[in-house]
Amino acid sequence: MPPAEQRDNIIININEAAAQTQFQNMKFAVKTWCKSGRARVGLLQLKCTSLVQGATSPEIEIETPALLLTTRKGLPAFIPPDHLSFLPSPDSRLLQFSPMHFMEGPNSKTISDIGGVHQLLGLQGYGFVAVPRDSILSLPECSSSNKNGASFETPSGRFLVKPLEYMKMISSMKPDLWVSLADEVSASVTVKRNKASVDRTITWLDHCISLKPRDGALFGSVVGGCSVEERQRCAHEVAKRNVSGYYIGGFGLGDSIDERSTFLHAVTDVLPKEKPRQVCGLGLPEEVLQGVAAGIDLFDSTYIYHLTLEGFALIFPLNDKCKQYESDTQLCSMASDYTKINLKATVYRKDASRIVEGCECYTCQNHTKAYINHLLNVHEMLAQILLEIHNTHHYFSFFRLIREAITEGKFEEFRQKFIERRREHLLAPSLGACELQTSVR
Amino acid sequence: MWPLPPPPPPKLYTITISETIATVDGRRWLDGGLAGERGEAERDNLVFERVYKLLIFNLPAPPSSSTHTLCIELGHAGGLSLQYHQTHTMALRFEVLGRFNRARAARLTLPHFLCETPLFMPVGTQGTIKGLTTHQLEEIGCQIILGNTYHLALRPTSELIDDLGGLHKFMNWPRALLTDSGGFQMVSLLHLADITEEGVTFQSPVDGKPMLLTPEESIQIQNRIGADIIMALDDVVKTTITGPRIEEAMYRTLRWIDRCIAAHKRPKEQNLFGIVQGGLDPVLRDICVQGLVERNLPGYAIGGLAGGEDKDSFWRVVAQCTASLPESKPRYVMGVGYPLDIVVCSALGADMYDCVYPTRTARFGTALVPEGVLKLKHQSMADDTRPIDSTCECMVCKNYTRAYLHCLVTKDAMGSQLLSYHNLYYMLQLSRNLHSSIIEGTFPNFVCDFLKKMFPEGDVPEWVCNAMEVAGIDISSCSTPLNSKLNIHTSSG
């Protein structure tokens, strides 16, 4: 008979009774539903897997929909580890990485010797989510994948990863949450190829389950490309398996944002509602809203990374007082979309104001637009560090707004208003190339 | 300005005028602002005015009216003295807290920060230390950052920095700053830079136009940037050059220091350091030291080194300069350097150092350790699960292994950041150790430990042994005695 505190979970997840060990590491519960019945606010609880047995492990309790921090080899691209604690908590406690980041080392044995990713990265109090696909450093290369393994394009070359190898990496890295190996294909593949990807993904899921380490929660991958039938078939199959949650793959690989909702719903309507859903490749604000509307709980986003590299800082208003920005003549004259500003612009050379007045991030508390403008002009790394801090902080606030809107029953309204404001300025040159690029990927 | 009292009875005064002082009846009077302190001033006002005018008329002109203010001293019995004082009152205080022979540990109080010497200054060329935030710099104990005037004058320009409240405010660095004169960068970075009596002529890197950096211009730029310490424009030549050029450069440096002093508008907030030149010639160096010391500057730098000269010559120049520079003023060896060089120079009596080495070498994957350097790119690091330095307390050594850093360095920005952090921490910790060991009287032990770790076989370079002998530090316990070495002359350490 399972212990008292887990009885509620058992009532909802009756077929999970046999696998209760999973819940030692991860718990998830939906707190609020949106009127449409898809978007939801949930609470994800993780017990960090890294610690010595017997010691009380810190718990991470994070509200969803939530943003996972994008990393390179486990650490943010620019934010130094000692600044992570300045980001809002618990929002910033989940970091996503791909095991393929470490193809060039350290090898599995070394990582094991060190004690796993938490020790490797000096971030014992954080939750790590391992996903094979990474939109910057580990891109699925479906033409090279075969029935034995999935192919990924990385800076150190193309690799074919088989389930066995993948599980070896997972076992040595010990992430808190990890996703099964999937055959993610681009939107332009043939029907036959798409069907094969579903078959393989399910086979590999079973393989991963059989090699599952004791700790860490497994998310089953659901693919199916741009076919409603395949998506549903895959979702049904994965739902039958013993997993803690679901990873919905195959988006952001050439599919168009307009048709995406159909395929998202095809999956989320089938999957059990009480388990968390994660998606990769939906990074832009509109894409996040689309995903939330479909019932997704966890997102990664390379939006911040691309913005940061180009010198952009997010400024969209975080409360209903959007009027203040509409009257800002400076923004008007730049035909900005009120979402972001480019700090390379000469108009900021002498601007001694903060990126966003009242923003509590390290960057806004300490530095001015003028200084960042200077750093960008002289190509100093500190510019990217400061921008990534601010942009991450700001995007977390965006997610907070989403959760508040759902809790107050105003999510659809919130979503509409946001999209309208952006669409008015979609043709602005400052938006163009960067956005298109990220939405295609 | 002066209220008119009833006229006093007439008096006779004996007025003496010399080169820079005028006295009346052998007594000196002080002017304006102090009127309230000396009641006699009001009493003798009319007389004062008349005598004042007479003296002004007869007093020789000062070297420069913008650097010299007229001080009028009022004596108790009606004496009056006029004197031109140099207005660069010092904006620093230097108190030696402990010594070991020539080495000293001191407290250097600057307008923005109270520093402890010996100290190392990281180089923040363009208003930032590459890849580190000001929070991190404070965390690791950085006291002064060096900014390059040449780069800042180009971008974002000194006028913009001034408009935004000075470099401290612009960067949000609450501690101390030092700017160099811009001359060195010009000569080393710019094609077709040339030095004339007027200044440094060069081609603008922006549009190719011929431009001129004069001592006056350099100081004005530095005044706008607002650092706690500013450097005089000097005529710097490489120590590898020989011949009359070195003598020319040394004398020009002296002529330029007067122009720098005259141009300096903020002596109460910024300390102008003079730079000793003279190549490797002890006679020239001595002349330069004397010339600068006469100007009574807040601090002195030893320049023209760290440019490829052999170590034996290097330490001798430092030793000579520290022996003759005033005890009570800070001594800054520019461009130094390697940890070993800093230990030696501190033993010889220097206080301040700067170098790009720690941050630059970090970007190539090299970490500073007690044994010397650790090349993290090397294949052997790939599965080394130890920290960079097990004795180091920095965030990087406490959290990361060589194996992980190996996969980052030269490939990811984070690799540079973490290594720069460690390397700077290492240099600053070295400074702290020098300071505390001198105060605690354990300086020789510290030096020996340092040398033992770096030269475990006892093969301490000859130049270090010689320097330590002059410094009076006994390193016999950690070095193979000189007379047992083969009789081969080594010209570099």
HADDOCK unambig.tbl for C-alpha pairs under 7 A between the chains (distance, minus, plus):
assign (segid A and resid 77 and name CA) (segid B and resid 414 and name CA) 6.55 0.50 0.50
assign (segid A and resid 78 and name CA) (segid B and resid 413 and name CA) 6.71 0.50 0.50
assign (segid A and resid 78 and name CA) (segid B and resid 414 and name CA) 6.07 0.50 0.50
assign (segid A and resid 104 and name CA) (segid B and resid 407 and name CA) 6.90 0.50 0.50
assign (segid A and resid 105 and name CA) (segid B and resid 382 and name CA) 6.80 0.50 0.50
assign (segid A and resid 105 and name CA) (segid B and resid 407 and name CA) 5.91 0.50 0.50
assign (segid A and resid 106 and name CA) (segid B and resid 382 and name CA) 6.10 0.50 0.50
assign (segid A and resid 106 and name CA) (segid B and resid 383 and name CA) 6.45 0.50 0.50
assign (segid A and resid 106 and name CA) (segid B and resid 403 and name CA) 5.98 0.50 0.50
assign (segid A and resid 106 and name CA) (segid B and resid 404 and name CA) 6.25 0.50 0.50
assign (segid A and resid 106 and name CA) (segid B and resid 407 and name CA) 6.70 0.50 0.50
assign (segid A and resid 110 and name CA) (segid B and resid 383 and name CA) 5.70 0.50 0.50
assign (segid A and resid 114 and name CA) (segid B and resid 385 and name CA) 6.48 0.50 0.50
assign (segid A and resid 120 and name CA) (segid B and resid 400 and name CA) 6.52 0.50 0.50
assign (segid A and resid 120 and name CA) (segid B and resid 404 and name CA) 6.81 0.50 0.50
assign (segid A and resid 121 and name CA) (segid B and resid 400 and name CA) 6.59 0.50 0.50
assign (segid A and resid 122 and name CA) (segid B and resid 399 and name CA) 4.73 0.50 0.50
assign (segid A and resid 122 and name CA) (segid B and resid 400 and name CA) 6.35 0.50 0.50
assign (segid A and resid 366 and name CA) (segid B and resid 172 and name CA) 6.67 0.50 0.50
assign (segid A and resid 367 and name CA) (segid B and resid 172 and name CA) 6.71 0.50 0.50
assign (segid A and resid 371 and name CA) (segid B and resid 170 and name CA) 6.22 0.50 0.50
assign (segid A and resid 371 and name CA) (segid B and resid 171 and name CA) 6.63 0.50 0.50
assign (segid A and resid 374 and name CA) (segid B and resid 156 and name CA) 6.22 0.50 0.50
assign (segid A and resid 380 and name CA) (segid B and resid 130 and name CA) 6.56 0.50 0.50
assign (segid A and resid 381 and name CA) (segid B and resid 130 and name CA) 6.25 0.50 0.50
assign (segid A and resid 381 and name CA) (segid B and resid 131 and name CA) 5.19 0.50 0.50
assign (segid A and resid 382 and name CA) (segid B and resid 130 and name CA) 6.69 0.50 0.50
assign (segid A and resid 382 and name CA) (segid B and resid 131 and name CA) 5.15 0.50 0.50
assign (segid A and resid 382 and name CA) (segid B and resid 132 and name CA) 6.58 0.50 0.50
assign (segid A and resid 382 and name CA) (segid B and resid 133 and name CA) 6.95 0.50 0.50
